[in-house]
Amino acid sequence: MRQLKRFWPLHLMVLPSLVFLLLFSYLPMAGAVMAFQDYKPALGFTGSAWVGFDNFRLLFEREDSLQVIWNTLLIAVMKIIFNLLVPFAFAIFLNEIRKQLFKRFVQTLVYLPHFLSWVILGGILIDILSTDGGLVNRALGWFGIGPVFFLGDGSWFRFTVIVSDIWKEFGYGTIVFLAALANINPSLYEAAEVDGASRWKQTLNITVPSLMPIAIVVGTLALGNILNAGFDQIFNLYNPLVLEKGDIIDTFVYRTGIVSGDMGLGTAVGLFKSVISMILIVISYRLAYKLANYRIF
């Protein structure tokens, strides 16, 4: 209480954030009761019939919902793996560039897509991947390759989603590894040069081992997002032609709960995802602490 009185201006500055958090994060959690109801908007929470776990049973009985869970896991796992490997390799490559001005230019260039929303990027991708004069298909035509329906074929759609996500985010991930590279003791490289080690051997024996702890932390913490395959991206890119292989949990919740009006089932799917995600976050946090001594509290 004494600390509260002493630092009350600082606590007052936190108050708007707490109110925002309560209004938009915790208060809506009351709506989770719809997962256990045959919810009718006209009847509300109190008037709608309780159905127990029927919505969850229906979730695992529907073939399309199981396909959606598989799509989510596949796309999210691929994103986690490549969003770890690509920034890791690119940071090492960028660290080898000696011209600082060019290095900063490249770093800024790859970082820019992170600030663009998927609404903008979705429009750009639809345009350049179009089979009707799209830039990519025109380039493939120069090599005698026929048009590829990137956003209309299920398998190509997954590939496009993963590659475009890597393109958008690898610049941001690179910064984390560049920060770790800046903390490597230069005397290690000087000693290696005296011993006659080439830059390649210095990279293998000094740079890569020095980056492994932060790579373990980033990788294990990413496990908590294994059911987040990217609603914004999928929603702006998918269409009925790729629903079978491109529909994920978040878009399934939107289509079921908002478009079809089955709010009970939609909420059950969302609640199922939230519970699994919370368990994965706890596991990933414990793994990060055990493997790399990383802890927040």
Summary of the structure (lengths in Angstrom):
residues: 297
radius of gyration: 24.0
end to end distance: 21.5
largest distance: 79.3
contacts: 852
relative contact order: 0.12
helix: 79%
strand: 1%
